[in-house]
């Protein structure tokens, strides 16, 4: 029986990556060392791991790439104001509404991981 599934982002700067998610999304630290940080919000968890740590098999010790972390929120416009307008978070895709049912902005976390901050909205076109 599965008791938990969560992503672990391999990073070259664990502290900066963890701080980004902690600060931007009010995640709480469940465990922290210099090479691994576990963050939580209720039942949701995200971890950050030093990409060169010995627990990663040789040949696979590279930072996360091609990763998109989705975070659904109640009000993406308010999050945009807080994170981008006032907070200066780097944006990969500016705030917009999609016909397939989401309003979102894609941010760039330390290390280049993309964070899609999403508010579900009614579908207005082809999916």
Protein Blocks (a to p, Z undefined) as FASTA:
>chain_A
ZZbdcdddddfblmlmmmmmmmmnopacfbdcfkbccddehjbccddddfkbfklcghia
ccdehiacddddfblmlmmmmmmmmnopacfbdcdddfkopacdddddehhiacdddddd
ddfbdZZ
